[in-house]
């Protein structure tokens, strides 16, 4: 019974890590897309 509890705990931890990874990737992409006009403006100012 103890090994079944360990397997369930491992699956829960893996699922949590996977969900947090996907949400983190979504947050990163969203932040870049939202900040893109400002980044493009700053880049144009720096290189011109």
N, CA, C and O atoms as a GROMACS GRO file, in nm:
protein
  192
    1UNK      N    1   0.082  -0.119   0.000
    1UNK     CA    2   0.000   0.000   0.000
    1UNK      C    3   0.087   0.125   0.000
    1UNK      O    4   0.050   0.227  -0.059
    2UNK      N    5   0.201   0.116   0.067
    2UNK     CA    6   0.290   0.232   0.075
    2UNK      C    7   0.346   0.267  -0.063
    2UNK      O    8   0.361   0.385  -0.095
    3UNK      N    9   0.377   0.166  -0.144
    3UNK     CA   10   0.432   0.196  -0.276
    3UNK      C   11   0.327   0.262  -0.365
    3UNK      O   12   0.362   0.346  -0.447
    4UNK      N   13   0.201   0.226  -0.350
    4UNK     CA   14   0.095   0.291  -0.428
    4UNK      C   15   0.083   0.437  -0.389
    4UNK      O   16   0.061   0.522  -0.476
    5UNK      N   17   0.096   0.467  -0.263
    5UNK     CA   18   0.090   0.607  -0.218
    5UNK      C   19   0.209   0.685  -0.273
    5UNK      O   20   0.194   0.801  -0.310
    6UNK      N   21   0.325   0.623  -0.278
    6UNK     CA   22   0.443   0.689  -0.334
    6UNK      C   23   0.426   0.716  -0.483
    6UNK      O   24   0.466   0.822  -0.531
    7UNK      N   25   0.366   0.622  -0.555
    7UNK     CA   26   0.343   0.641  -0.699
    7UNK      C   27   0.244   0.754  -0.721
    7UNK      O   28   0.265   0.838  -0.809
    8UNK      N   29   0.137   0.758  -0.643
    8UNK     CA   30   0.037   0.864  -0.657
    8UNK      C   31   0.099   0.999  -0.626
    8UNK      O   32   0.071   1.097  -0.694
    9UNK      N   33   0.182   1.005  -0.524
    9UNK     CA   34   0.250   1.129  -0.486
    9UNK      C   35   0.343   1.174  -0.598
    9UNK      O   36   0.352   1.294  -0.628
   10UNK      N   37   0.413   1.081  -0.658
   10UNK     CA   38   0.504   1.113  -0.768
   10UNK      C   39   0.428   1.165  -0.889
   10UNK      O   40   0.472   1.260  -0.954
   11UNK      N   41   0.314   1.104  -0.919
   11UNK     CA   42   0.233   1.148  -1.033
   11UNK      C   43   0.178   1.288  -1.007
   11UNK      O   44   0.178   1.372  -1.097
   12UNK      N   45   0.133   1.313  -0.885
   12UNK     CA   46   0.082   1.446  -0.851
   12UNK      C   47   0.192   1.552  -0.864
   12UNK      O   48   0.167   1.661  -0.915
   13UNK      N   49   0.312   1.520  -0.819
   13UNK     CA   50   0.423   1.614  -0.828
   13UNK      C   51   0.458   1.640  -0.974
   13UNK      O   52   0.482   1.754  -1.013
   14UNK      N   53   0.462   1.536  -1.055
   14UNK     CA   54   0.493   1.552  -1.197
   14UNK      C   55   0.387   1.635  -1.267
   14UNK      O   56   0.419   1.721  -1.350
   15UNK      N   57   0.260   1.610  -1.234
   15UNK     CA   58   0.151   1.687  -1.294
   15UNK      C   59   0.160   1.834  -1.255
   15UNK      O   60   0.140   1.922  -1.338
   16UNK      N   61   0.190   1.859  -1.129
   16UNK     CA   62   0.202   1.997  -1.082
   16UNK      C   63   0.316   2.069  -1.153
   16UNK      O   64   0.301   2.184  -1.194
   17UNK      N   65   0.428   2.002  -1.167
   17UNK     CA   66   0.543   2.062  -1.236
   17UNK      C   67   0.510   2.089  -1.382
   17UNK      O   68   0.547   2.193  -1.435
   18UNK      N   69   0.441   1.997  -1.447
   18UNK     CA   70   0.405   2.015  -1.588
   18UNK      C   71   0.308   2.133  -1.605
   18UNK      O   72   0.325   2.214  -1.695
   19UNK      N   73   0.209   2.143  -1.518
   19UNK     CA   74   0.112   2.253  -1.527
   19UNK      C   75   0.181   2.386  -1.501
   19UNK      O   76   0.156   2.484  -1.572
   20UNK      N   77   0.269   2.391  -1.401
   20UNK     CA   78   0.340   2.516  -1.372
   20UNK      C   79   0.433   2.554  -1.487
   20UNK      O   80   0.450   2.672  -1.516
   21UNK      N   81   0.492   2.456  -1.552
   21UNK     CA   82   0.578   2.484  -1.667
   21UNK      C   83   0.500   2.542  -1.783
   21UNK      O   84   0.544   2.638  -1.846
   22UNK      N   85   0.384   2.484  -1.812
   22UNK     CA   86   0.301   2.535  -1.921
   22UNK      C   87   0.252   2.676  -1.891
   22UNK      O   88   0.254   2.763  -1.977
   23UNK      N   89   0.207   2.698  -1.768
   23UNK     CA   90   0.160   2.832  -1.731
   23UNK      C   91   0.274   2.933  -1.732
   23UNK      O   92   0.254   3.049  -1.770
   24UNK      N   93   0.392   2.893  -1.692
   24UNK     CA   94   0.508   2.981  -1.696
   24UNK      C   95   0.544   3.019  -1.839
   24UNK      O   96   0.577   3.134  -1.867
   25UNK      N   97   0.540   2.922  -1.929
   25UNK     CA   98   0.567   2.949  -2.070
   25UNK      C   99   0.463   3.044  -2.127
   25UNK      O  100   0.497   3.136  -2.202
   26UNK      N  101   0.337   3.023  -2.092
   26UNK     CA  102   0.231   3.112  -2.138
   26UNK      C  103   0.252   3.253  -2.084
   26UNK      O  104   0.232   3.351  -2.158
   27UNK      N  105   0.291   3.266  -1.959
   27UNK     CA  106   0.315   3.398  -1.900
   27UNK      C  107   0.432   3.467  -1.968
   27UNK      O  108   0.426   3.588  -1.993
   28UNK      N  109   0.538   3.393  -1.999
   28UNK     CA  110   0.654   3.452  -2.065
   28UNK      C  111   0.618   3.502  -2.205
   28UNK      O  112   0.654   3.613  -2.242
   29UNK      N  113   0.547   3.419  -2.282
   29UNK     CA  114   0.508   3.459  -2.417
   29UNK      C  115   0.414   3.579  -2.411
   29UNK      O  116   0.427   3.671  -2.492
   30UNK      N  117   0.320   3.580  -2.319
   30UNK     CA  118   0.229   3.693  -2.305
   30UNK      C  119   0.304   3.821  -2.270
   30UNK      O  120   0.276   3.927  -2.325
   31UNK      N  121   0.400   3.811  -2.179
   31UNK     CA  122   0.476   3.930  -2.140
   31UNK      C  123   0.556   3.985  -2.258
   31UNK      O  124   0.562   4.107  -2.276
   32UNK      N  125   0.616   3.898  -2.336
   32UNK     CA  126   0.693   3.944  -2.452
   32UNK      C  127   0.601   4.008  -2.554
   32UNK      O  128   0.635   4.113  -2.610
   33UNK      N  129   0.486   3.949  -2.580
   33UNK     CA  130   0.394   4.006  -2.679
   33UNK      C  131   0.336   4.139  -2.633
   33UNK      O  132   0.316   4.230  -2.714
   34UNK      N  133   0.310   4.153  -2.504
   34UNK     CA  134   0.258   4.279  -2.452
   34UNK      C  135   0.365   4.387  -2.457
   34UNK      O  136   0.336   4.502  -2.488
   35UNK      N  137   0.489   4.351  -2.426
   35UNK     CA  138   0.598   4.448  -2.419
   35UNK      C  139   0.664   4.472  -2.554
   35UNK      O  140   0.754   4.556  -2.564
   36UNK      N  141   0.622   4.401  -2.660
   36UNK     CA  142   0.691   4.411  -2.788
   36UNK      C  143   0.699   4.553  -2.844
   36UNK      O  144   0.806   4.592  -2.890
   37UNK      N  145   0.592   4.633  -2.843
   37UNK     CA  146   0.605   4.770  -2.896
   37UNK      C  147   0.709   4.853  -2.821
   37UNK      O  148   0.785   4.928  -2.882
   38UNK      N  149   0.713   4.840  -2.690
   38UNK     CA  150   0.812   4.915  -2.612
   38UNK      C  151   0.953   4.866  -2.641
   38UNK      O  152   1.045   4.946  -2.653
   39UNK      N  153   0.970   4.734  -2.653
   39UNK     CA  154   1.102   4.680  -2.684
   39UNK      C  155   1.148   4.723  -2.822
   39UNK      O  156   1.266   4.755  -2.842
   40UNK      N  157   1.057   4.724  -2.919
   40UNK     CA  158   1.093   4.768  -3.054
   40UNK      C  159   1.130   4.915  -3.054
   40UNK      O  160   1.224   4.956  -3.123
   41UNK      N  161   1.058   4.995  -2.980
   41UNK     CA  162   1.087   5.139  -2.972
   41UNK      C  163   1.225   5.163  -2.909
   41UNK      O  164   1.304   5.242  -2.960
   42UNK      N  165   1.251   5.094  -2.799
   42UNK     CA  166   1.381   5.111  -2.733
   42UNK      C  167   1.495   5.062  -2.821
   42UNK      O  168   1.602   5.123  -2.825
   43UNK      N  169   1.473   4.952  -2.892
   43UNK     CA  170   1.575   4.901  -2.982
   43UNK      C  171   1.602   4.998  -3.096
   43UNK      O  172   1.718   5.017  -3.135
   44UNK      N  173   1.497   5.059  -3.150
   44UNK     CA  174   1.515   5.157  -3.258
   44UNK      C  175   1.589   5.280  -3.207
   44UNK      O  176   1.671   5.337  -3.279
   45UNK      N  177   1.561   5.321  -3.085
   45UNK     CA  178   1.630   5.437  -3.028
   45UNK      C  179   1.778   5.406  -3.003
   45UNK      O  180   1.863   5.494  -3.021
   46UNK      N  181   1.808   5.286  -2.962
   46UNK     CA  182   1.946   5.251  -2.932
   46UNK      C  183   2.032   5.240  -3.058
   46UNK      O  184   2.150   5.276  -3.056
   47UNK      N  185   1.975   5.190  -3.167
   47UNK     CA  186   2.055   5.164  -3.286
   47UNK      C  187   2.044   5.273  -3.392
   47UNK      O  188   2.104   5.261  -3.498
   48UNK      N  189   1.970   5.377  -3.365
   48UNK     CA  190   1.960   5.490  -3.461
   48UNK      C  191   2.020   5.614  -3.404
   48UNK      O  192   2.021   5.718  -3.469
   0.00000   0.00000   0.00000
